[in-house]
């Protein structure tokens, strides 16, 4: 487990990093990459969407271009304070401070769920993915963006020491273990030589249809 796959350490890290986040983020996850992911996400006007690990609201802003029913959650006060400065505490977005592994929402609360740049900090990614499935309606879309595993052995060791990086095979394992049956991975990159993102678009499975009751004998 990487150093920042610890909720307390991650909160302390973002207490300070939040002041630089919007400056650094475009070099890793820019508007073009976000907008491509939003097209894969496919939400429509009126859909209720949850943004988990919303940070300063970079993805939240993109989501508002598709629907005005957006909820956003983050565990970092520093990140949320930056988001409040953009959207207001009582504006169009409903903000919550909370944990991806224990979402404070009822079952089937959302039509779709988005999470970008957050999975790498979760101590138990499968638990969070199960929570995503729980709060999203059957047939809804769950989109998760995380850091793709580096090719270099040196960078792999460095990545493993910091936080979660994963490849498509590990993505398959996590999403399958969390109960998803249909999903696909996309590799995104700002330009050659820059960090890669792995963007997974999954569908929340619908419950099995109830078996038809046998026709009663006369």
QUIDA-V732173 format. One record per residue. N is the residue number from 1. RES is the residue in one letter. PHI is phi in whole degrees, -180 to 180 (NA if undefined). BURIAL is I if it has 24 or more other ideal C-beta (glycine too) atoms within 12 Angstrom, else O. D_CENTER is the distance of its C-alpha to the mean C-alpha in whole Angstrom. Layout:
# QUIDA-V732173
n res phi burial d_center
N RES PHI BURIAL D_CENTER
N RES PHI BURIAL D_CENTER
This chain:
# QUIDA-V732173
n res phi burial d_center
1 X NA O 19
2 X -73 I 19
3 X -57 O 20
4 X -90 I 17
5 X -84 I 15
6 X -144 O 17
7 X -63 I 16
8 X -67 O 19
9 X -66 O 20
10 X -64 I 16
11 X -64 O 17
12 X -64 O 20
13 X -58 I 19
14 X -77 I 17
15 X -60 O 20
16 X -100 O 22
17 X -71 I 19
18 X -59 I 18
19 X -70 O 21
20 X -108 O 21
21 X -56 I 17
22 X -69 I 18
23 X -82 O 21
24 X -82 O 19
25 X -54 I 16
26 X -60 O 18
27 X -80 O 19
28 X -116 I 16
29 X -138 I 13
30 X -101 I 16
31 X -63 O 16
32 X -63 O 17
33 X -65 I 14
34 X -60 I 12
35 X -67 O 15
36 X -64 I 15
37 X -64 I 11
38 X -64 I 12
39 X -66 O 15
40 X -65 I 14
41 X -62 I 11
42 X 70 O 15
43 X -77 I 15
44 X -124 O 18
45 X -55 O 20
46 X 94 O 20
47 X -68 I 17
48 X -91 I 15
49 X -124 I 11
50 X -110 I 9
51 X -106 I 7
52 X -95 I 5
53 X 75 I 7
54 X -68 I 8
55 X 59 I 11
56 X -84 I 14
57 X 99 I 13
58 X -63 I 13
59 X -73 I 10
60 X -56 I 11
61 X -61 I 15
62 X -66 I 14
63 X -62 I 13
64 X -65 I 16
65 X -76 O 18
66 X -112 I 17
67 X -150 I 17
68 X -101 O 19
69 X -109 I 17
70 X -115 I 14
71 X -111 I 13
72 X -138 I 11
73 X -136 I 10
74 X -152 I 11
75 X -94 I 13
76 X -98 I 15
77 X -63 O 18
78 X -63 I 19
79 X -67 I 15
80 X -64 I 16
81 X -62 I 19
82 X -69 I 19
83 X -66 I 17
84 X -60 I 20
85 X -65 O 22
86 X -84 I 20
87 X -113 I 20
88 X 83 O 22
89 X -72 O 22
90 X -124 O 23
91 X -93 O 22
92 X -71 O 20
93 X -100 I 17
94 X -95 I 17
95 X -97 I 15
96 X -137 I 15
97 X -98 I 15
98 X -171 I 14
99 X -113 I 12
100 X -62 I 9
101 X -85 I 12
102 X -144 O 14
103 X -70 I 13
104 X -86 O 16
105 X -136 I 16
106 X -74 O 18
107 X -56 O 17
108 X 57 O 17
109 X -80 I 16
110 X -128 I 14
111 X -78 I 14
112 X -158 I 11
113 X -137 I 7
114 X -121 I 5
115 X -150 I 2
116 X -125 I 4
117 X 70 I 7
118 X -128 I 6
119 X -57 I 6
120 X -66 I 10
121 X -104 I 11
122 X -83 I 11
123 X -63 I 14
124 X -132 O 14
125 X -59 I 10
126 X -64 I 12
127 X -62 O 13
128 X -67 I 9
129 X -64 I 9
130 X -67 I 12
131 X -63 I 11
132 X -60 I 9
133 X -65 I 12
134 X -66 I 14
135 X -88 I 13
136 X -102 I 13
137 X -63 I 16
138 X -54 I 17
139 X 89 O 17
140 X -77 I 14
141 X -102 I 11
142 X -117 I 8
143 X -118 I 6
144 X -129 I 4
145 X -113 I 6
146 X -138 I 8
147 X -84 I 12
148 X -70 I 14
149 X -67 I 17
150 X -65 O 20
151 X -81 O 23
152 X -74 O 26
153 X -61 O 27
154 X -62 O 27
155 X -70 O 24
156 X -63 O 22
157 X -64 O 24
158 X -65 O 23
159 X -61 I 19
160 X -62 O 20
161 X -77 O 22
162 X -97 O 19
163 X -163 I 15
164 X -78 I 14
165 X -118 I 14
166 X -150 I 14
167 X -103 O 16
168 X -65 O 16
169 X -63 O 18
170 X -69 I 16
171 X -61 I 13
172 X -58 O 16
173 X -62 O 17
174 X -64 I 14
175 X -69 I 13
176 X -66 O 16
177 X -63 O 17
178 X -81 I 14
179 X 102 I 16
180 X -89 I 15
181 X -107 O 18
182 X -125 O 17
183 X -162 I 14
184 X -143 O 15
185 X -105 I 13
186 X -127 I 14
187 X -97 I 15
188 X -118 I 15
189 X -155 O 17
190 X -63 O 19
191 X -163 O 22
192 X -53 O 24
193 X 93 O 24
194 X -97 O 21
195 X -58 I 18
196 X -99 I 16
197 X -110 I 12
198 X -110 I 11
199 X -111 I 9
200 X -108 I 9
201 X -112 I 10
202 X -121 I 11
203 X -111 I 14
204 X -71 I 14
205 X -66 O 18
206 X -85 O 21
207 X -62 O 23
208 X -61 O 26
209 X -65 O 29
210 X -66 O 32
211 X -64 O 35
212 X -64 O 37
213 X -68 O 40
214 X -64 O 43
215 X -69 O 46
216 X -64 O 48
217 X -75 O 52
218 X -95 O 55
